[in-house]
């Protein structure tokens, strides 16, 4: 588990957990491997500004198995992280912390979502109450991790995903992060 903190203390008591690829930026079947491949959703950047205005601290929780698959160098990994932090700040938002799992599924680590370990680690660091905190991702593994941590879960609809698949996840599904934030953090 890789833990990056912008600050060890949050400004307020409200938090939101966000997956990265597919939520902040377009996902890719061959993994988002470097900053040039990070195509940010404009609505997501708007949503991050709205979150800062509402004094809700943002914590990113992301599986990045491309690292241990040998597809993403550490330089590119941190280049994506730094680039994300910079883009969000440019849009008027802020990332408080980011937790990443670099492992492949076959490594059977403790941190990879659907494990709730990264969420629970962030909860310990900041004294977050899971039951009062949303997690927004784009896969059922995000929903599963959120539920196991005791968080509220919502999902972003993936490109081309059917209404049936959305309904099957059993949680609110939104077309983008801005819709999600305006609805759940209203
Ligand atoms: Zn891991």
Boltz pocket constraint, residues with backbone or C-beta under 6 A from the ligand:
constraints:
  - pocket:
      binder: B
      contacts: [[A, 1], [A, 100], [A, 101], [A, 102], [A, 103], [A, 109], [A, 110], [A, 111], [A, 112]]
      max_distance: 6.0
